[in-house]
Amino acid sequence: MDNDMEEEEGGVDCYADDERKKKATGRRAAPAGTSSPCCMVEKCGTDLTDARRYHRRHKVCETHSKAPVVIVAGLRQRFCQQCSRFHELYEFDETKRSCRRRLAGHNERRRKSTAETTGEGSSCRGDAPSLLSSLGSSSLLSF
């Protein structure tokens, strides 16, 4: 191809690929002999050439990215909003659009940030039962 551009005085130009990546900011045309991007859902085939970049990258049309059930590779699946991939239905809770694994991570991060924002208020509540048990029940009843 462009071997003349990649070689300088007998050596390989290591920066040629980096420069190409920097220059490739616009939409690229599909190489000769390849088809335009289309939705990977069976019997769909929607042309994604004019679709949003996200849908072209993940090869799913907008309709099927939000559909509760689709057939991909002969399996009933759903598109996960967190993973940007299709998973089998058993990996989702009910009608959720994110798989259990990613939701668990999301919920864990939410719990951590909630605990940090409440600060000392949450630690005081946690210490109350231990304070009462250290006093003993008899000291609480005497007046």
C-alpha positions as CSV (number, residue, x, y, z in Angstrom):
1,M,0.0,0.0,0.0
2,D,1.8,3.1,1.3
3,N,5.1,1.5,2.1
4,D,6.9,4.5,0.6
5,M,5.4,6.7,3.3
6,E,6.1,4.3,6.2
7,E,9.8,3.9,5.4
8,E,12.3,6.6,5.9
9,E,15.9,5.8,4.9
10,G,15.6,2.1,5.4
11,G,13.8,2.2,8.7
12,V,10.1,2.0,9.5
13,D,8.4,5.2,10.5
14,C,6.8,4.4,13.9
15,Y,4.8,7.6,13.9
16,A,3.0,7.1,10.6
17,D,0.1,5.2,12.2
18,D,-0.2,7.8,15.0
19,E,-0.4,10.6,12.5
20,R,-3.0,8.8,10.5
21,K,-5.1,8.3,13.6
22,K,-4.9,12.0,14.4
23,K,-6.0,13.0,10.9
24,A,-8.9,10.5,10.8
25,T,-11.4,12.7,12.6
26,G,-14.2,12.6,10.0
27,R,-16.3,9.7,8.7
28,R,-14.3,7.2,6.8
29,A,-15.6,5.5,3.6
30,A,-15.9,1.8,3.7
31,P,-13.0,0.0,2.0
32,A,-13.7,-1.4,-1.4
33,G,-15.3,-4.9,-1.3
34,T,-16.9,-4.4,2.1
35,S,-20.5,-3.8,2.8
36,S,-22.0,-0.8,4.7
37,P,-22.6,-1.4,8.5
38,C,-25.9,-3.0,9.3
39,C,-27.8,-4.1,12.4
40,M,-26.6,-7.6,13.6
41,V,-30.1,-8.6,14.7
42,E,-31.5,-11.5,12.6
43,K,-33.8,-10.4,9.8
44,C,-33.2,-6.7,10.4
45,G,-30.4,-5.6,8.2
46,T,-31.0,-1.9,8.7
47,D,-28.4,0.2,7.0
48,L,-26.4,2.1,9.7
49,T,-24.5,4.3,7.4
50,D,-26.5,7.4,8.4
51,A,-27.2,6.3,12.0
52,R,-25.6,7.8,15.0
53,R,-21.9,6.9,15.6
54,Y,-22.8,4.8,18.7
55,H,-25.2,2.6,16.7
56,R,-22.6,2.2,13.9
57,R,-19.9,1.3,16.4
58,H,-22.0,-1.4,18.1
59,K,-23.8,-2.6,15.0
60,V,-27.3,-2.2,16.3
61,C,-30.1,0.0,15.1
62,E,-31.9,2.3,17.6
63,T,-35.0,0.2,17.6
64,H,-33.2,-3.0,18.5
65,S,-30.9,-1.3,21.1
66,K,-34.1,-0.6,23.1
67,A,-36.1,-3.8,22.3
68,P,-36.8,-6.2,25.2
69,V,-36.1,-9.3,23.1
70,V,-34.2,-9.8,19.8
71,I,-32.7,-12.8,18.0
72,V,-28.9,-12.6,17.5
73,A,-26.9,-15.7,16.6
74,G,-30.0,-17.8,17.0
75,L,-30.4,-16.8,20.7
76,R,-33.0,-14.6,22.4
77,Q,-31.0,-11.7,23.7
78,R,-31.2,-8.0,24.8
79,F,-28.9,-5.1,24.3
80,C,-27.2,-4.0,27.5
81,Q,-26.9,-0.3,27.9
82,Q,-23.9,-0.5,30.2
83,C,-21.9,-3.1,28.3
84,S,-23.0,-2.0,24.8
85,R,-23.4,-5.7,23.9
86,F,-26.1,-8.3,23.5
87,H,-26.6,-10.7,26.4
88,E,-28.9,-13.7,26.8
89,L,-32.2,-12.8,28.6
90,Y,-31.3,-14.7,31.8
91,E,-28.6,-12.1,32.5
92,F,-31.2,-9.3,33.0
93,D,-33.7,-8.7,35.8
94,E,-37.2,-8.5,34.5
95,T,-37.4,-5.6,32.0
96,K,-34.1,-3.9,32.9
97,R,-31.8,-2.7,30.1
98,S,-28.6,-3.3,32.0
99,C,-27.3,-6.8,32.9
100,R,-27.1,-7.9,36.6
101,R,-23.3,-7.8,36.7
102,R,-23.1,-4.2,35.6
103,L,-26.1,-3.1,37.7
104,A,-24.4,-4.7,40.8
105,G,-21.3,-2.6,40.2
106,H,-23.3,0.5,39.6
107,N,-25.3,0.0,42.8
108,E,-22.2,-0.7,44.8
109,R,-20.6,2.6,43.6
110,R,-23.8,4.4,44.5
111,R,-23.8,3.0,48.0
112,K,-20.2,4.0,48.5
113,S,-20.9,7.6,47.4
114,T,-24.0,7.8,49.5
115,A,-22.1,6.6,52.6
116,E,-19.4,9.2,51.9
117,T,-21.9,12.1,51.6
118,T,-23.7,11.3,54.8
119,G,-20.3,11.2,56.5
120,E,-20.4,11.0,60.3
121,G,-24.2,10.8,60.5
122,S,-24.2,7.2,59.3
123,S,-21.4,6.2,61.7
124,C,-23.3,7.6,64.7
125,R,-26.3,5.4,63.9
126,G,-24.0,2.4,63.5
127,D,-22.5,3.1,67.0
128,A,-25.8,3.4,68.8
129,P,-26.5,-0.3,69.4
130,S,-23.0,-0.9,70.7
131,L,-23.3,2.1,73.1
132,L,-26.6,0.7,74.5
133,S,-25.2,-2.8,74.9
134,S,-22.1,-1.5,76.8
135,L,-24.3,0.4,79.3
136,G,-26.3,-2.6,80.1
137,S,-30.1,-2.9,80.5
138,S,-30.1,-2.4,84.3
139,S,-28.5,1.0,84.1
140,L,-31.1,2.1,81.6
141,L,-34.0,1.2,83.9
142,S,-32.8,3.0,87.1
143,F,-33.9,6.6,87.7
